[in-house]
Amino acid sequence: MRKAVNHLKKCDPVLCAIIERVGPFRMEYGPAEFHSLAESILYQQLNGRAAATILNRFTDLAGDPLTPEAILKLSDAQMRGVGLSKQKTAYLKDLAAKTAAGLLDFSTLPGMSDEEVIKHLTQVKGIGVWTAHMFLMFSLRRPNVLPTGDYGVQMAVKKHYRKRKLPKPKDMERIARAWEPYRSVACWYMWRSLDIKTL
């Protein structure tokens, strides 16, 4: 990772200043498996604490790690009873059904390109490009992902690159061109920069 951080410091003075303030790169990765994707659906549009509470209740009910078979055995009422919305219940059931039927095969994902992974994952209801980007970054450990739809990255770009409004995807692509082939690492620094007091 030193190579990535050195490249980012050299290629972008704004990012260099952020790296100096944030410190060492410490992205936490999860396994590229069913449980991680189920968890990312559960976390959508919830703050971390609320999502963690629901996840704990859900794994108490269905088992940890989550499996397609365990989810398919549950009734909608049981899933709603631990705090899942009607929509997320449907999404998790669709993910479980497609995985159980072999339409979604986690063992093939490491050999796919980023674009192929996005196409493969977004066949599931409730998994959009943002969720696929997070899976690429945090589970498949892909180093060059730019989640242009991520609000945190948009906010950090707006703040540090002095934009009047949240940047459009094409503006983010332009700024991030210099970060290649380590855009995932740069995005981690963007997220962290919002957590620390910056001038």
N, C-alpha and C positions, 0 to 999 in steps of 0.2 A: 504493500500500500504506500510505502514511502515514495515509490516511483510516481504513483498517481498524484499524491499530494504535492510533490516537487513540480510536476508538470502543471498543475492547476495554479500554483503560486507564481510560476513564470509566465503563464499565458494570460493572466487576468489580474490586474492590480487591485480591483475591487475585491475579488475573491481571495487574493493574497492577504489583504487586511482582515477579512473574516476568519480565515484559517489561523492567523496569528492570535486572534482573540479567542476563538473556540478551543483551539488546542488539538490534541491527537484525534485521529479518525477512529471512531468506535461504533460502527454500525452493528446492530444485533440482528443476526440472521435466524430464520426458522427453517425447518425441513420442508422440502418440496413435496408435500403430500396432501391428502384429502383434508386432514384436520386443519392445516394452515389456511386452506381456501375457505373452509366452512367458517373459521374464525374471522376471516376478513369480511365475509358477508355479514356476520353478526355485528362487527364493529362499524359498519357503514352508518354514517350520519348520527353517531352517538359519541358523547365524550368518553374518554378512556375509562373513567371510574364506573359509569353506568354500564358500559359494554362489558367490563370485567366482571361485574356483579351478575349480569345475565349469563355470561359465558360459564361462570362457576356453577350457577344453578342448572344450566343446561347440561354440563358435563357430569354433575351429580346424578342427573336423570338418565342420560344416554351413555355415560362412560367416557373415560379420558385415556387415550385420544378418541375423538369422534370418528365413527366409521359409517359408511353408507348403510350397512345392514341395521345398525342400532337406530339411526334416524328413521329409516323406513318402517320400523316396528312401532314408532310412536304415533299417537293420534294427534290431529291438529290441536285438540283441546289440551293435551298434555304439554305441547310446545308453547301454546299461548299462556298456559299456566305458569311458566317460568319467566314470562316477560317478553317473549318474542311477538312481534307484530304479525298480523295476518300475512302481510307481504313477505316478511323474512321467513316465515314458516314455509310459504310456497317456494321461495328461492332455495332454501336448504333441502326441501323435499326434491326439487328438480335436480339439484346438484347430486344428491344421493342416488336418485333414479338413473341419471345419465352415467354416473360412475359405475354403479352396479351392472348396468347394461353394457359396459365396455365402450361407450361413446366418448367418455373422458378417461384417458389413460395416463396416469401420472408418471409411469415408468418411461414414456416416450418423450416427455417434455424437455429433459436435459439435452436431447439431440436435435431439438427444433430451433429455428431462428426465432428472434424476438417477435417478428410479425406472425409467424406460424403459431407461437404460443398464445398470442393475443387472439387470433382467430379461433383456436381450439378452446380457450377458456370462455370466450364471450358467447359460445353457443348455449351456455347455461343462463337461465332467467336470473336477472339480478346481478350478473357479472358484466360490468362494462369495462371500458378501456382503462379507467383509473385503477380498478381492482386488479386487472391483468398486469398493469405497470408495477403495482406494489408487489405482486407475486414474483414478477421478474427480478425485482430489486432485492427483496428480502428473503425469498425462498430459493430462487434459482441463482442468486448472487451475480446477476448480469451487471457488468461494470458501466455500461454506456446507455442507460435508460433515462429519458427526459419526460417526466409526467407533466405535460403542459396543462393538464386539467386539474392539477393539485393546487388547492387554495393556498397552502403554506408556502410552496415554492413561488407561486404568483405574488404573494404578499412580500416575500423576501426580495424578489427581483424588483418590485415596485419601490420598496424602501431603499435598497442599496444602489440601484441604478437610477434613482431619482426620476421615476416615471410619475406622471400626474394621475394616471389611472392604472388599474390592474392590466398587465401586459397580455396581448393576444398571443395565441400559440406561435404565430410566425415571428413575433418580436422575441419570444423566448428562444425559439430555434436559432435566431440570429445571434443573440448574446451567447448561447450555449455552444455555438460552433467551435469556439476556442477551447471549450472544456473537453472535447472529444479526445481520446476514447474513454473518458472517465466521468461522464455526465452524472452517473448515479452517485459518485463520491461528492461531486460538486453540489448535488441536490441535498445530500445529507448535511453538508455545511450550511446550505440555505435554511433548512429546517432548524438546525441548532442555533443559527444566528438570531432567530426570533425569540429564543429562550434566554439569551444573555443581554445584559444592558449594553447597548452600542451607542456610540456618539451620534 
